[in-house]
Amino acid sequence: MITQRQPAHPTTNLDDVVHQRARLGILTVLGEARRVDFPYLKSLLQLTDGNLGRHIEVLAAEGLVTVTKGYQGRRPRTWVEITKLGRGALAAEMAALKQLLQRYEQPPTRRPRG
Amino acid sequence: MERTEAQALLRDAERLRRRARGDRHASSVPLLVFGGLTVLSAPLLLPRLFPWGDVFWLLAGPAGFLVTGWWYRRQQTRSGIGEGRGSWTVAGVSMLLALALLPVVWIAPLPIVGAGLLVLATLQRNRYLAVWAAVLGLLGGLERFFVLSNRLYDLADWLGWFQQPRGQELLVDLGSSIVFAALGGLLLAAGLVALRRERAGR
């Protein structure tokens, strides 16, 4: 019996680390600006310090972003930068989401009988 | 995963991307810098007043990239948002090196400026800036060989302006200046439109 191989469902391409709303937001902003500081991300994404810190930790543990701590004068400043891996993960996530929407928008195909 | 959830995620991501692009003034700053430089170059192209006006772009090209890079670094320190992919400073230094090592570039520096802007716009996926970079490089390169001002002379001839006393002399002097003033004006207008959009997106 010949079986037709179905293409993988787009949801299989969604990465749990990137797919989470806040983390996708962080990567999207970093994809545009490459490097941003902690307060900018906090105000743009409207997250608390602890919440944002935890999401950044998750992304950094996967190698998707790097975190640099430094000083500007006496003021401590934390910079978050996207890595090459992070850019790739963001692009893959966006492609998977678009593919998923396309799949919803396609009319259902009839299965051949017999 | 539900369709509405995927749509909401994509919409949210696009909103954040636009907001970040607006906050870092991705299109307006380079367009205003290079538009201003193009307008400034117009009077310098009057050969009777400035016999060395041709060298303007050899200095202004790299300076434009370096000034834009400086503005973005200042913005990064103030607002906490980076300059995006690519480096304006590296582009400026590369152009300086190209001018120093490849004197053939001196013949038409504006296509090199346009190409540098186009590379940065492509890296940043900024279609608006890419279009204007191509316009600057192409029209600036053509005018280096008086292609556009010659069309102006044709028009003036057709209108009979050359038959007036001193008309020909005046127009021949002003041709390139008129073209560069118009091109600079266009870039400045495009920069102001971008600035308005960037502010509206906040």
Interface residues (C-beta under 8 A of the other chain):
Chain A: T11 L14 H19 R21 L24 G25 T28 V29 G31 E32 A33 R34 R35 V36 D37 F38 P39 Y40 L44 L45 Q72 R77 E81 M94 L97 K98 L100 L101 Y104
Chain B: M1 R3 A6 Q7 L9 L10 D12 A13 L16 R17 R19 A20 R21 D23 R24 A26 Q76 T77 S79 G80 I81 G82 E83 G84 R85
